[in-house]
Amino acid sequence: MSESLDFYKWFYNISSKLGQREISFKKIFKYLDSLPSPIIIVETGCLRKKDNFLDGQSTLLFDKYALSRGENSKIYTVDINPEATKVCKEVVSKNVEVTTNDSVRYLNDLSSNFLKNKTKVSMFYLDSFDVDWRYPYPSAAHHLKELVAINRILTKDTLVVIDDSPAVGNLTQNENEPGKSWKILSSPSPLPTIGGKGFLVHEYASHIGAKLVFSHYQAAWNKFNK
Ligand SMILES: C[S@@+](CC[C@H](N)C(=O)[O-])C[C@H]1O[C@@H](n2cnc3c(N)ncnc32)[C@H](O)[C@@H]1O
């Protein structure tokens, strides 16, 4: 209990530095609070710059959170860039297993191991492969491949979060305040949906009836396997 208070004391001190990710990180920790210990988090794309909270500092946040949830809670992170994993190892505690590899290959191997030793993952945080906002397909396809690699170990409660996935929609200027505010067009389809890194995962999630848990700058789903 007191470790949990220590985490939130630390987190609320730095949370305003997280910019547009502040709200969704709060939603992530609230969701994790509702899950039983141990908390197991698997991340793709690790912290790559010390103190750069505008990138997320996700590995550091998850490290601090897992430490507050007892000794069997643990973080696994992977990044293809050895420079990034080197920086990450210098910043986080020994409770984080940092691996240099391609994320899809890594997640596939990890899923086989976790299936064998019955490790239940609380959350996957997918944040590899930077997105080109004008051409998000390569990044979105990579994150869909990551989902394919982990699909067999997703339980109904496993939260899958993808960074850089804000809602997108067809908008028009609001006639009363042209240029200042916008309204959502009800036609043409599609209505607002998830964009960025998570847009293909969201299409898949919608097809199979997975649940969108929240949509902010980051998007999160569960119930991929009911
Ligand atoms: C946006 S950064 C991660 C930021 C980090 N999550 C944070 O909050 O500070 C994306 C990272 O994904 C890594 N990356 C790109 N392609 C990858 C791949 N195929 N496998 C694993 N990592 C990859 C990059 O090297 C980069 O460090």
The ligand as an SDF file (V2000), in Angstrom:
LIG
                    3D

 27 29  0  0  0  0  0  0  0  0999 V2000
    8.8890    6.1960  -30.0690 C   0  0  0  0  0  0  0  0  0  0  0  0
   10.3410    5.3540  -29.6200 S   0  0  0  0  0  0  0  0  0  0  0  0
    9.9620    4.6120  -28.1000 C   0  0  0  0  0  0  0  0  0  0  0  0
    9.7670    5.6230  -27.0190 C   0  0  0  0  0  0  0  0  0  0  0  0
    9.5300    5.0420  -25.6330 C   0  0  0  0  0  0  0  0  0  0  0  0
    8.4180    4.0920  -25.6060 N   0  0  0  0  0  0  0  0  0  0  0  0
    9.2920    6.1400  -24.6360 C   0  0  0  0  0  0  0  0  0  0  0  0
    8.1480    6.3240  -24.1600 O   0  0  0  0  0  0  0  0  0  0  0  0
   10.2390    6.8340  -24.2590 O   0  0  0  0  0  0  0  0  0  0  0  0
   10.3230    4.0760  -30.7990 C   0  0  0  0  0  0  0  0  0  0  0  0
   11.4560    3.0630  -30.6670 C   0  0  0  0  0  0  0  0  0  0  0  0
   11.1300    1.9260  -31.4680 O   0  0  0  0  0  0  0  0  0  0  0  0
   12.3300    1.3590  -31.9390 C   0  0  0  0  0  0  0  0  0  0  0  0
   12.0330    0.4630  -33.0830 N   0  0  0  0  0  0  0  0  0  0  0  0
   11.8060    0.8030  -34.3800 C   0  0  0  0  0  0  0  0  0  0  0  0
   11.5840   -0.3130  -35.1280 N   0  0  0  0  0  0  0  0  0  0  0  0
   11.6560   -1.3690  -34.2640 C   0  0  0  0  0  0  0  0  0  0  0  0
   11.5320   -2.7810  -34.4110 C   0  0  0  0  0  0  0  0  0  0  0  0
   11.2760   -3.3450  -35.5910 N   0  0  0  0  0  0  0  0  0  0  0  0
   11.6840   -3.5490  -33.3170 N   0  0  0  0  0  0  0  0  0  0  0  0
   11.9390   -3.0090  -32.0990 C   0  0  0  0  0  0  0  0  0  0  0  0
   12.0860   -1.6800  -31.8960 N   0  0  0  0  0  0  0  0  0  0  0  0
   11.9390   -0.8680  -32.9620 C   0  0  0  0  0  0  0  0  0  0  0  0
   13.2130    2.5550  -32.2640 C   0  0  0  0  0  0  0  0  0  0  0  0
   14.5890    2.1680  -32.2350 O   0  0  0  0  0  0  0  0  0  0  0  0
   12.8190    3.5620  -31.1670 C   0  0  0  0  0  0  0  0  0  0  0  0
   13.7660    3.5550  -30.1100 O   0  0  0  0  0  0  0  0  0  0  0  0
  1  2  1  0
  2  3  1  0
  2 10  1  0
  3  4  1  0
  4  5  1  0
  5  6  1  0
  5  7  1  0
  7  8  2  0
  7  9  1  0
 10 11  1  0
 11 12  1  0
 11 26  1  0
 12 13  1  0
 13 14  1  0
 13 24  1  0
 14 15  1  0
 14 23  1  0
 15 16  2  0
 16 17  1  0
 17 18  1  0
 17 23  2  0
 18 19  1  0
 18 20  2  0
 20 21  1  0
 21 22  2  0
 22 23  1  0
 24 25  1  0
 24 26  1  0
 26 27  1  0
M  CHG  2   2   1   9  -1
M  END
$$$$
